[in-house]
Amino acid sequence: MKAFFNGRTDTGRYRDHNEDAFQLVPALGIAVLADGMGGHNAGEVASELAISTTLTILEQTAGLSARDRLETAIQAAHANVLEKAAESSRYKGMGTTIVAVLLEKNTLTVAHVGDSRLYLLRKGKLSSLTNDHSLLQEFIDKGLYSPQEAKEKVARNILTRAIGLESTLSVDIAEHGVQTGDRYLICSDGLYEMVSDADIADVLNSSLRGDALCEELIDHANARGGKDNITVVIIDTV
């Protein structure tokens, strides 16, 4: 399965620095996105450290299964972020979300922690392939609130799981069959908090490709407020 990888990140209209980060290694079918959190510059340190560690481990474990590679890589990233946070008070409490995918032949394996997302556009229809690790999503899953009620009553940015948040980490890993013509979107919450799924689908269904498509999504988020950093990665299979 041949695929094209593109990504862009933007600070947004309100933040003075960017705590999002992403890296693509198309030759190895790897894409990783992280959205950092913490004190002054700490979120940026956490996201970049998590990504660099994840990439290093993924490249070193090529002989293992995709699931084992992703689990090992993200657990290593978690350990490194915890270790870094313990070094200095300026890094105390830092953490990051992560979405990491491995595309091998006709299978896309995704590992994620936090509320960054992976979407699939297939035959014009958009679906989410990840479930947010957030208090808002937990209340929805338990039936305590409808999605609209939860958005009005629950702080959107309270994560129930993240790299660096607690001493142990549970990583969600899933495998998905890939079809020719699939379009995958990995994004931080800076996109979907500003742009509805319906509008995201409209952009993904447009004739735009590659970098232009990434820029269009970011432009939509900024036009609707741009209240957070915005990062998008597009994977097109052909």
Secondary structure as UniProt FT lines:
FT   STRAND          3..10
FT   TURN            12..14
FT   STRAND          20..25
FT   HELIX           26..28
FT   STRAND          30..37
FT   TURN            40..41
FT   HELIX           42..60
FT   TURN            61..63
FT   HELIX           66..87
FT   HELIX           89..91
FT   TURN            92..93
FT   STRAND          95..96
FT   STRAND          98..104
FT   TURN            105..106
FT   STRAND          107..113
FT   STRAND          117..122
FT   TURN            123..124
FT   STRAND          125..128
FT   HELIX           135..141
FT   TURN            142..143
FT   HELIX           147..153
FT   TURN            156..157
FT   TURN            164..165
FT   STRAND          172..177
FT   TURN            180..181
FT   STRAND          183..187
FT   HELIX           189..192
FT   TURN            193..194
FT   HELIX           197..204
FT   HELIX           210..223
FT   TURN            224..225
FT   STRAND          230..237
//
